[in-house]
């Protein structure tokens, strides 16, 4: 899988969704259940991600780091940080005089991330809710969320909270699975993902948890609709690019200066 250097800015912003499929505004699974699922899969999460993406997840994280536009000494919050891989790459970008706060709802994920990256003095891990971030208004220069938005109880609320903690002119970056274009290919891909993820999870005795992950894509907004959600949350200059042969979208938005 490789990145496709294509920018689609405000595509379809003013038109209704092309699909009749009902779109969710948030994850209906209770937050406590989501946290328990990710606690359960934390020990195998990185290995299964590498298996299911054929190692492309590392390239996608590097694209997200670039999109955040950070410099040495900068500050960023990484939300739904999981085992901390993206947060660690952000920490490398801002250097020892910068600051990275990484937040996740799952104590199991935070425990593994803390153990793996305890030597990075600029990186702090904390258990926290993406809809109630433990940060002040405008505290960071950028915010990132990778493969975590679809787990939030309110997608627009998540973007509003990311906007709140980023100072004016800063960037919000979202890396997430999306529907392919054309849609017949997307349905084929997601159908395969639905079958393959539990099989991969079964290898590590986590099949039930890995049934949740593809199911979380049902009714999830497509790339255009997600861009509209970011604008509704008050972000400007919203754009996205497709990665992984169209299976992943990297969205960016800017916190307005006014």
N, C-alpha and C positions, 0 to 999 in steps of 0.2 A: 504494500500500500504506500502511496506517495501523495504528497500535498499537491493540490491543483491551485496554481497561483491565480485565482480568479476572484475578483471582488464584486459583490452584488450589493449595491447600496440602495436601501429603501425599495427593494424590488417588491412590487405588488402591494405597496404600503396602503394605498387607498382603495384597494379592491377587496371583495369578500373572499374567504377561503375557497380554493378550487375544489376541495373535497367536501362531500356531504358527511364525512365521518365527524361525529361530535368531538369537539376539542375540550380537553380538561383545562381548568385554570389552576389546578394544583393536584398534588398526590393525595388520593383518598385514604391511603394506608396510614393509620395512626403513627405519630412520631415515635412513640415508645416501641412499636413493632419494628419500624425502620431501624432504629438504633440497635435493637436486639439482632436483627438480620445481619447488620454490618459487624456487630461484635462477633457473631458466629463465623463469618467468612474472613475476618481480619487475618488469621494466620496463613491463608492461602490466596489472598486477594491479588497480590502482585504477580504470583506465578500464573494464576488463571487469566489475568489481564494480558500478560505477555503471550499466553497460548492463544487466546481468543482474537487478539489483534495481530498475531504473527510478528510481534515485536514493534509494531508501528506506533504504539502508545508513547514511546520515548520521543519520536519525531514530533508527534502532536503536542507534547508538552513543551518542546523547544519553540514551536511556533507560538504557543500561548505566552511564553516568557517574552519573546520579541514583541508581541502585540501589546504587552503591558507598558512598553516604552520607558522602562526604568533605567536609571543611571546609578553608578556607585554612590552609596550614601543615601539611597532612596528608601521609601517605606511602602509596604504593600500588605494587604490582608488576603489570605487564601482561605476560601470558605468551602466547607465540605471537603476538607483536605485529605481524608483517607489516611493512607500510610505515610503521607508527607513527601512523596516524590516531587510533585510540582513545587511545593513550598521550599524544598531543598534547592531546586534549580533557581528559584527566585532569590533565595539567600545567596547563592553564588553570584548572581547578577548584582545585587546591591552591596555585597562585600561586608566585611566585619564592622564597618561604621554605618551600615544601613540597619533596617529593621523589617522583619517578617513576622506577622502574627498569623498562625494557622489554626483554624477552628473546625471542629467536627462534632456532630451529635453523638457519635459512638465512642464511648470510653475505651473500647478495645482497640479501635483504630488509633486513637490518640496515644495509648500506651505503647503500641508498636512504633509509631512515628517518633515519639520521644526517645525511646531506646536506640533507634537507628541513627538519629541525628543530634544526639546530645552535645556533640563537639562544636556545633555551629552556634556561636555566641549570639549571633544576630537573629536567630530563629527561636520563636516561642510557640509551643503547642498548648491549646486550651480546649477543653470540652465546652461547647456552646451551640446555641440554636441560630441557624442562618437567618431566621426571621426576627431575632432579638440579639444582634451581635454585641459582644462585650467591648464596645469601642465608642469613642466620642464622635460627634459630627465632624466631618472633614479631617479625621485623624491621619489618613493615609493618602499617598499619591496615586495609588491604583488598587483595584480589587480584582481577584480572579475566582472563578468557580469552574471546576473541570469534572464533568460527568456526575454532577451532584444536583443540578437544578431540578431534574425530573423527580427527585426524591422529596422536594419541598412541598409543604402543604399549600403554598400560594406562590405561583411563579412570579407574578407582578410584584407581590409583596417582597419576594427575595431580591428582585432588582431594585426596588425602592430602598431596601436596607443597604444594599451595596452602594447605591448612589449616596445615601446619607453619610457613610463613613469615609467617602472619598472627597477630597477637596476640589473646589471648582477648577475645571480644566483637566482633571485627572481622568483616567480611563477605567472602565469596567470591561472585563474580558470573560466571556463564557464559552467553554468548550463542551460540546454535548453531541450525543448521537442524534441523527435526524433522518427524515424520510428522503430516500434517493429521488432524483429526477432522471428519467421518467418514473412515474409512480408504480408502474408494473414491476420495475426493477426493485423499487423500495419494498414492495410487498413480498417479493421473492426473498430479498435479503433478510427482512425482519422475520419471515417465516422460518428461514434457515437458522437465524439467531435463536429463535424461540425453541427450536429442537436441539441445537448444539449446546447452548449454555447449560441446561441441566445435565447433559451427558458429560460435559467437562467438569461440572461441579461434582458429579458422582465419582469421578476419579479421586477426589479429595474428600469424599463423604459429606458433600455440601449441596446435594442435588436440590433439596427443597428451597434453600435460599437462592440458588441460581435459577429457579423458576420465577422468582420475583423480578429479577433484573430485566429480562425481555418483556415481561408483563407491564413493567413501568413505562414502556414506550407506547402502550395502547392509548390512543387519544392525545398523545403529547403533541404540542404545536409543531408544525413544520418550520423550516428556516425563516420563511417570510413572516409567518405568524409570530414567531419568537422575536423577530426584529420589531414588529408592531407592539409587542408586549414591553420591550425595552423602551420604546418611545413613550408608551403610556405611563411608564414609571418615571418619566422626566429626563431620560437620557437623550442626547443629541448626536448628530453625525453617526448614526447607527449604520453599521455595515457588517457583512459576513462573507466568509470564503468557505468553500467546501474542501474537506480533506478526506483521505481514505477512500478514494473512488466515490465520493459523495455520501458516505455513510456517517460522516462527522461534519459538524459546522462549527466554525470559530466566529463568534459574534463579538463585536466591539462597540462601545458607546462612550460618549464623553459627558462628564458632569458639567452642566452649563455654568458659565462664569457669572451669570446674573442671578 
